[in-house]
Amino acid sequence: MPQPRTIDLLLAQYSASHLHPTNEVIHFICVPVIVFTLLGLVWAIHPLAAIAVTLAALGYYFTLSRPFAVGMLLMAAVMLAVLAALPQQAVLPLSLAVFVLAWIGQFIGHKIEGKKPSFFEDLRFLLIGPLFVLGFLYRRYKLAY
């Protein structure tokens, strides 16, 4: 019998604390916003730093799933393009404010769920959250991951 893939195990573990429909909706909104604003915070330090962080995350995603890595590459490319189009002086205050609001949303979702965030147990789940959202889209459009 074949062993489950690491990505399948991580998504199953992550999903276990994201079963309440309201928490799921909050995550589907807040997780991409957090990724964008995190990239914005790093972009404010230096655009090349944001690209380096993106490449490091993509390297990890490629070890888990090539289709997920490609999806994250597309998402990150759009986010980096938006950051490049924003006035540089607006990136830091906008990213910081929205980052905090999105995390408040996440914690409200977990309060509703009645379970603590997965990353409290394993920091890898900070990188799995975006794949949880992307996985929903992949399943909806019947794409393999």
C-alpha positions as CSV (number, residue, x, y, z in Angstrom):
1,M,0.0,0.0,0.0
2,P,1.5,3.4,-1.0
3,Q,2.4,5.9,1.7
4,P,0.4,9.1,1.7
5,R,2.3,12.1,0.2
6,T,3.6,14.7,2.6
7,I,1.4,17.3,1.1
8,D,-1.7,15.2,1.6
9,L,-0.8,14.6,5.3
10,L,-0.1,18.3,5.9
11,L,-3.3,19.4,4.2
12,A,-5.3,16.8,6.3
13,Q,-3.7,18.1,9.5
14,Y,-4.3,21.7,8.5
15,S,-7.9,21.0,7.5
16,A,-8.7,19.4,10.9
17,S,-8.7,22.9,12.5
18,H,-10.5,24.5,9.6
19,L,-13.8,22.7,9.5
20,H,-16.3,25.5,10.4
21,P,-17.7,27.1,7.3
22,T,-17.2,30.6,8.7
23,N,-13.6,29.9,9.6
24,E,-13.0,28.5,6.1
25,V,-14.5,31.6,4.5
26,I,-12.3,33.8,6.7
27,H,-9.3,31.8,5.8
28,F,-10.1,32.0,2.0
29,I,-10.1,35.8,2.3
30,C,-7.4,36.4,5.0
31,V,-4.7,33.9,4.0
32,P,-4.1,35.4,0.5
33,V,-4.2,38.9,2.0
34,I,-1.6,37.9,4.6
35,V,0.6,36.5,1.9
36,F,0.3,39.7,-0.1
37,T,0.9,41.9,2.9
38,L,3.8,39.8,4.1
39,L,5.4,40.2,0.7
40,G,4.6,43.9,1.0
41,L,6.4,44.2,4.3
42,V,9.5,42.5,2.9
43,W,9.1,44.5,-0.3
44,A,9.3,47.7,1.8
45,I,12.7,46.6,3.1
46,H,13.8,45.9,-0.5
47,P,12.1,44.4,-3.6
48,L,14.8,41.9,-4.1
49,A,14.2,40.6,-0.5
50,A,10.6,40.0,-1.4
51,I,11.7,38.1,-4.5
52,A,14.2,36.0,-2.4
53,V,11.5,35.2,0.1
54,T,9.2,34.1,-2.7
55,L,11.8,31.9,-4.3
56,A,12.6,30.3,-0.9
57,A,8.9,29.5,-0.4
58,L,8.5,28.2,-4.0
59,G,11.5,25.9,-3.4
60,Y,9.6,24.4,-0.4
61,Y,6.4,24.1,-2.4
62,F,8.2,22.3,-5.2
63,T,9.3,19.7,-2.7
64,L,5.7,19.1,-1.8
65,S,3.8,19.4,-5.1
66,R,4.8,20.8,-8.5
67,P,1.2,21.8,-9.4
68,F,0.9,23.7,-6.1
69,A,4.3,25.3,-6.7
70,V,3.1,26.5,-10.1
71,G,-0.1,27.9,-8.6
72,M,1.9,29.7,-5.9
73,L,4.3,31.0,-8.5
74,L,1.4,32.5,-10.5
75,M,-0.1,34.0,-7.3
76,A,3.2,35.4,-6.1
77,A,3.9,36.9,-9.5
78,V,0.6,38.7,-9.5
79,M,1.2,39.9,-6.0
80,L,4.8,41.1,-6.7
81,A,3.5,42.9,-9.8
82,V,0.9,44.7,-7.8
83,L,3.5,45.7,-5.2
84,A,5.7,47.0,-8.0
85,A,2.8,49.1,-9.3
86,L,2.0,50.7,-5.9
87,P,3.7,53.9,-4.9
88,Q,6.8,52.8,-2.9
89,Q,5.9,55.0,0.1
90,A,2.4,53.4,0.3
91,V,3.6,49.8,0.5
92,L,4.8,49.7,4.1
93,P,1.8,51.5,5.8
94,L,-0.8,49.7,3.7
95,S,0.9,46.3,4.2
96,L,1.3,46.7,7.9
97,A,-2.3,47.9,8.5
98,V,-3.9,45.2,6.4
99,F,-1.5,42.5,7.7
100,V,-2.7,43.2,11.3
101,L,-6.4,43.3,10.2
102,A,-6.1,40.0,8.3
103,W,-4.5,38.3,11.4
104,I,-7.3,39.6,13.6
105,G,-9.7,38.0,11.1
106,Q,-7.8,34.7,11.3
107,F,-7.9,34.6,15.1
108,I,-11.7,35.5,15.0
109,G,-12.1,32.5,12.7
110,H,-10.3,30.2,15.1
111,K,-12.3,31.5,18.0
112,I,-15.5,30.5,16.0
113,E,-13.9,27.2,15.1
114,G,-12.9,26.6,18.7
115,K,-9.5,25.4,17.8
116,K,-6.1,27.1,17.9
117,P,-4.2,27.9,14.7
118,S,-2.3,25.0,13.3
119,F,1.0,26.9,13.2
120,F,1.0,26.9,17.0
121,E,1.9,23.2,16.7
122,D,4.1,23.4,13.6
123,L,5.4,26.5,11.9
124,R,5.3,24.8,8.5
125,F,1.6,25.4,8.6
126,L,2.2,29.1,7.9
127,L,3.3,27.9,4.5
128,I,0.5,25.3,4.2
129,G,-2.3,27.8,4.7
130,P,-2.0,29.2,1.2
131,L,-2.0,25.7,-0.2
132,F,-5.2,25.0,1.7
133,V,-6.8,27.9,-0.1
134,L,-5.3,26.9,-3.5
135,G,-6.4,23.3,-2.9
136,F,-10.0,24.5,-2.7
137,L,-9.6,26.1,-6.1
138,Y,-7.8,23.1,-7.6
139,R,-10.6,20.8,-6.4
140,R,-13.3,23.1,-7.7
141,Y,-11.7,23.2,-11.2
142,K,-10.7,19.5,-11.0
143,L,-7.0,20.2,-11.2
144,A,-4.6,17.6,-9.7
145,Y,-2.1,18.6,-7.0
